[in-house]
Amino acid sequence: MKSVKVLLILLTVFLSLNAFSAKPVLKFKNHKFRIIQFTDLHWVNGGQYEKNDDSTFVLIRKAIEVEKPDLIVFTGDIIVSSGAREGWEKLSHLMMELKTPFAVAFGNHDTEADISKTEALKILEKNAYNVTYNADESISGIGNCSLPVLSEKGKKEKWILYLFDSQAYSQVKAVGGYDWIKPNQIEWYRNQSAFHAKKAGKVLPSLAFFHIPLPEFETIRNQKETLGNHSEGVCPPLLNSGLLAAFIERKDVLGVFCGHDHNNDYIGIMDGICLGYGRKTGYVSAYKEILERGGRVIDLYEDDAKFDTYIWALSGRCFNYSFKRN
């Protein structure tokens, strides 16, 4: 009898651990799925930056409380100083407290802290609400992954969200500046796109998130139809590795969302695909910054290849924008 009781206790513990370790299933509710993109937290450990870091977390908490997202996507430059382990653990604790699924695409300044992106990802993977993972160890970067959003009943894939590590700084002497999304990452995306299309029996509408904007963002910056703040020149890689061309050829990605340039939050169209910035979230300034801190809200629709989006800040919403693929 005693051994039976011990077995029951062990079984209960095992089931509890499995329940806790199970990752969230992303799916539509009432035929909608809401994402908030936060970008460029620029969390700096302690001292004179503590109040700014606290303000950033207050803003994130308030945005989640008001907008009630189904997923948070952080697009890079998140924890950028020494003491980075503490910063990542604080962010993870916040997301655990808010019980909100979240994903992370790393930025160039995340490589300058005192722990690696691999170590940062290990911290996040302990969190039951984290959905970021390293899809393929053989390709460049950390945290490249695809996240299916399922139907309300959880039976079919309806949308796919792609996260890319846009790297940091060029490692090629002949090419300076920022690094670029590598050919092996693009090939991984092509394979994933084909896999999900075959599984669904059709091309699935998708979004892509990463930190450093593509060179094409500069092309649309001053176009008449582009909506939002475009106060800063785009700081992309000097080399165009062809990611947008792959999106165009695969016909699935409707929108690309990045961070990096703190005074831009615009959105516009290039070759039938939306290119959009988030709104800088972190209160620690890296240079002269003019925008109120906030985030970008994106609403997806279960049975339609369209999305609505706007900028959210404590003062309210602005720059409402809708896109539907023809």
N, C-alpha and C positions, 0 to 999 in steps of 0.2 A: 504493500500500500504506500509505504514511504517513497519507494522508487517511482511509483506512478505520479505522486505529487511533484517530485523533482522534475520529472519529464514534462509535466504540465507547465511548471514554472519556466523551464528552459524554452519550451515552445512559445509561451507568451512573450518572453524576452525577444526571441528570434523574430516573431511576427511584428513586434513593436519596432524593432530596428529596421526591418524591411519596409514598414510603412513610412518610417521617418526618412529613409534613404531614397524612397521612390520620388522621382522627379515629376514636376507638374506636367500635366498634359495640356497643351495649348489648344483651345477650341473656341468656336464661336458661341456667343450667348445672345439670344434674340436676334440672330443672323448678323451680328456685328462683332468686331474684334478691335479693341482699342490699344494702341501702343503710345507710350510717351518716350521720346528720345531726349535723354540728357547728355550733354557733351561738355568736355573741357572743365571738369570740376577743379582741376589744378589744386588738389588738396596738398597742403604743405604742413609737415608735422610741427605742432606746438608753437610756443613762443608768441610772437607778434601776429601769427596767422590763425591762432586758435579761434578768435571771434568770427573771422571770415569763414573758416571751415564749418563752424557751428551754424552760421547763417545759410550756408549751402545746404546743409542737412535739413534745416528748418524749411527751406524752399522745396526740397524734394518731398518731404513729408506732406506739406500743404498741397502740392500738385497732385500727389497720389490720393489724398483725402478728397479733393474737389473733383478730379477727373476720373477716378476709379478705373485705372487701366487694367487690361488683362496681361500686359507685358511691359516691362521697362527695358530699353536698350541704351546702354552707355556707350557712346562712340569716342572713347579714347581720351588721353591726357587726363587721367583720373587721379592717380596718386603719384606725385612727381618729385618727391624729396626723400631724404634719408628718413628712417623710421617708417618705411613704406609698409612693412608687415602690419604695424599698428593701424595704419590708414585703411588697408584692405580689410582688416578684421572689423574695423568700425563700420565700414560701408556694408559689409556682409551682415553684421549685427542689425544695422538699420533695416535692411531688406527682410531679414528674418522677423523683425518686430512688425513690419508693415505687411507681412504675409503676401508679398507680391512677387510673382515670377520675374526673373531678370536675366539679361544676357550682356556680355561685355565684348566689345571690339577694342583692342589695345591701340594706343597712340604713340607717337614718337617720343614724347616725354616720359611715358611709362617705362621706357628702356633706360632712363637716366637715374632711376631710384636705386636703392641699395638691395633690392631683391629682383630676380629675373621675372619675366612674364610667366615662365613655367611655374615658378614658385607662387606667383600671384594667383594663377589659375588653380593651383592645388588648394589654396585657401578658399577660393570660391566654390570649388567642387565639394567642400564639406557642408555647404549650405543647401538645405532641402529645396529652396526656391530658385537656385541657380540652374539655368538650362544651357549654359555655355559648355562646350566640350571641344577637344582637339580631334577633328574628324579624321585627319590623316597625318601621321607622324612623318611621312616621307616628303611632304610639301613644305614650302617656305612659310615661316610665321607660326604663331601660336594662337589657337582659338578660332581657326577657320572652321565653320560649321554651317549646316543647313537645319532649319527649324520648321517642320511642318505645322501648319495650323489646321486643325481638324474641323469637320462639320460639327454642328451642335450636338449631334448624337454620338460623335466621336468615332464614326465608322470610315469616313473618307477624308483624304487630304484635299483641302480647298485652296490654300495659299502656301507658299514656301518663303521663308525669310532666310537670306544668306548673310552671314557675317564673315568679313575678311580682315585679316591682319594686314594693314597697309604699310607695315614696316616702319623704319625710322629715317635713316640717312643713307644716301647712296654709298655703296661699297665699291663703285667703279671709278677709278681715278679720272677717266676722261669725262665723266658725267658728275657734276656736283649736285648740291642741293638735297632734296628729300628723295627717299627711296620710292619704289613703285611696287604694285601688286605683280607678282612674278608669273611667268608663263605656266609654271606647274600649278599655281593656284587657279589660273584661268582654265586650264585643262580639267582640274578637279571640279570646278563649277560646271563646265560643259557636261561632264559625266554625271554629276548630281542632277542637273536639269533634265537630262535624257532619262535618268532612272525614275525621277518623280513623274515625268510625263508618261512613261511607259506604264507605270503603276496605276496612274489615274485614267489612262486611256485618252489623255489630251494634255495640251500644254497648260500648266497651272500658273495663274498670275503670281508674281513674286515681287519682293523688295530686297534691296541690298543695303547693308550698313557697313561703314568703315570710317576711319578717321581722316586721312589726308585726301582732299578732293582731287578728282581727275582733272587733267588739263582742260577738258571741255567745259568745266565750270566757268572759266574765264570767258569763253565764247558767248555764254548767255548772260553774263553779268550785267551788261548795259542794254540788253534787248528791251524793247518797249513792253512786251508782254510779261517780262520777269517781275515777280511780286516780292517786295520785302526790302530790307536794308542791304545795300551793296557798297558799303563805305570803305571797304578794304580790298586791295588787289588780291587775287587768288594766289595762294602759295602751294602749287601742285608739284609733283615730280617734273623734272625737265624732260624726262623720257616718257613717252606715251606707250604703255605696254599692250594696249588694245582691249582693255576690259569692256569698255562701252561697245566696241564692235562685236564682242562675244554676246553681250546682252541683246543687241539688235538682231543678231543672227539666230539666237535661240528663241526670241519672240516671247519671253516670259517676264522679264523684269520690267515693271512699270515705273518704279521710282528708285533713285539712289540717294541715300542720305548720309551726310558726313558732318564733321566739325572742323577743328583746326584753326580757322580764320575767325577771330572772336568778334569782329564787327560786321559780320555778314550773317544774315538769316534768310536769304532770298531763296525763291524756288522758280524754276522756269523749265522750258522744254528744249531738248536737243535731240533731233532725229527720232521723235516720237516717244522719248523717255524723259520723265521728270528728273531733274537734278536739283536737290534741295539741301540747304544747311539746316542744322538744328540751331537753337538759340543757346549761347554760352550760359552755363548753369552756375559755375563756380564764382565765388566772390573774391577769390585771390586773383589779382590782375597780373598778367605777364607783360603787358605794355599798356599804352593808352587805350582804354576800352570805353565805348560810348553807349552800349546797349544795356537796358535793364535785364537783369538775369532771369532765366526762365527755361523753357523746354519746348519741344515740338510735339504736338498731339497728331496722331495719324489713325483714322478710322477706316478699317477694311470691311468689305461686305461679302457675305458668305457665297452668294451665287452671282456675283457680278465682278468683272475685272475693272474695278474703280476704287478710288479712295478719296476721302476728304481729309484735309489737314489744316492746322492753324498753329500759330505761336501762342504759347501760354506764359503769362507772367503774373506776378502778384497783383498788378494793376488791371489785369483782364486779358481777354483774347484779342488777337489781331491777325491780319493777313490770311483771312479764310481763302482756301484754295481747293478746287475740286478737279480731279483728273479721271477720265474714263477712256480706256483704250477703244479705238474705233474698230 
